[in-house]
Amino acid sequence: MYLRKKASLIKGIALVAFWGQASLVMPQEVMLKGFQASTAVRSGGRMPGGAVFPENPQGAVFLPNSNTLAVAHNDGAGSISMLELDGPVLRKGSVIPTGVAGLGPIADSKEGFLFVAQNLPEGGFVYRVEFARPEPVRIESMGNFAHAGLTVGADGSVYLTEAGPSGGLFKYVPKGGTGFLEGELLALDAANRRWSKIEDPLHASDEARKRGFSTFQALQGVSSGPEEYIYFAEKGADPSFGRILRLNPRSLQVSVHLFGNGNDFAGPSALFWGSFMDLWVAEGKKGANLAPNKVLCALPSGAKVRKFAEVPGGEATGIAMDALGKTLYVIRQAKGGAGDVMAVQGDFRIQNVFTAETL
């Protein structure tokens, strides 16, 4: 597959495209040489420790310097699963019920607590969840909108994407000493190469659109990558569309890192930068006429893309890798809300994934 080189124009943003290509489809049952997959836990399954793994698993993130994977669930209890993993083996599992509806994105704060966000059509908030005191604290200054993705950047700011047909890219700059509970919410104004302050975070979407800030079509996941660049996924209005955009943190230029061409790559959803500085992308395509959703791996430059796995009958909603870089965890959700955590083991070094044999 070749991801076409293309320049596009979003509202107020000149986009520069880069080459990419990919080949090889790998369903779970048909692995690349040297890779093995197994299911660590399924929805409805009782985990060591007694808790039951909830349905509708969404985003996932490893806690720093640990083997604990936190998974957010869009279930009735607003659950967060805490999974202690040893490769494909689940050693212990517990569940934190937050009571927050519509959970989707999750991120580690790097300060001993988690961020979880609501992805609801009518809007939603980001919450702070501490392990010792799991009752969530709503951070209204982070904005009220449909949160599609969030990540903590290398600069200590939180970057947030907004779902919907005209969503924005936001940046939250925390006030020191407040544990992120206070801070300024900014919106990207790429046409003028600046971040502009949102005066009313409770109506962030309306304010951003009225003031003419940059908007995109159906943004999804966001991740901090090499050289502090911010990468974010745009699904677009067309179900066969898809691209990964890249924000230069210094010039504030937005460029196209990867551009899809239909069934080969469309509807990107979750993003994750792996241990070897490769970009993992999960598709979230909708529609019976489209091929199954895939998990892809891209070189840092975007020059090559590998179709790594297929997710028949559902999609990958989250991706994470252990600290040793030996196990990739794919959070999968099937139709009807069932889901699981798939553990893939092997040699994930770039020279192994992108060998001449697998090109």
Steps between C-alpha positions, in 0.01 A plus 500: 500500500614854435374787709473779245702816527247779519465860613168607650347806657306500825352819634794734542765226469740426215583129511819339372485127428763227530539168320390174655446144389393172652435137422397176669176435685533309827185378672542385858516142380761571229806654664819645366790266558608512860178651639246319715164630622281394789211650693591626847139569610151521349193702594300309758801296606586482868855620563752388763394703801129440441394798284324454166647668191231745379359544151570778249876538557634825354837670550794349688823624658779346706581658833859629507770247587249225568328202342152639575281580202205733561202453266202738483154351434193666357266297719231595746744531791765706318752230587877512491666157499844469660676198349827367640652323201798275446516467124178320399425394859265707713632476855233714666211720396292757682233748394449862605135612447508876438129548427592720201300426184653479154864436587737469206848657508737430787848635572757484776577835660857400593416635847339195660146518365305442179302720266180355353269690267144483377427458132131590483327676207363765735843561652690386806788563735841370596527342845791440733502154662736419787566138595486555876181705466329386180206740513550707183557875511362696205743750347269759349788720387601226251184569304155364435479325162501152347850383590636265235857474629742640753870468574758670719765656281872527566444862608268390782188633327195286425401480132134425427309424180132570447273253321232609256482656152683820602712413800804688618842420640543633853791540740467522877785671685476412871573745775793381709424344834132433431525143370344605167184617675567855385640625173434667164323337207633605158373426149720460194484790256731357236421770243670751729749246642392546861313352793209722608347498847146370542325746730205274583611134526143390575410605144836427336360365171270793434767753586763333282271494197372856548857630523602314185756265650616189311243224459524144371258224401452228760823509696592193704812396690799723574854406604828674577777378271866557420643850540190605698281493186130441561327244276123474469258291296229641274226267377323748273143491372563235232526148650787419263698810605773511760821676586743561783587866553816630664542824692843660523512637859733784402367628169139378561489373142257212447603245238368165377718223639297216343220515245279197440350373180181315580508140617877501547479769767190688610324629809799516739403490866753417773867604475800380700874561476681174576823430687698509175359836389262347250141620468216254555163586348163331552227542242144570609316472171123467486296342222446149370660581162839567655763240578556397864670754724875463526788578731786664311860580586685793340862606496563830682542680167171361367692365200373144549193352664439140594158338523563315822165341588129490418215526747206317339157606619623790710786743554806567711415782740834520678865398459780481759840333536675378814813673629725225363363539148424128477120491520253714307152519652206568270168592657228361275129569496252290308148587393263500794758623751698181563873549508836361601867575549718324245869453584741472207856392573806509280794711387354846441822668395446697182758298305302186577150634424618666179721227355532434128323172569186671629497790253 
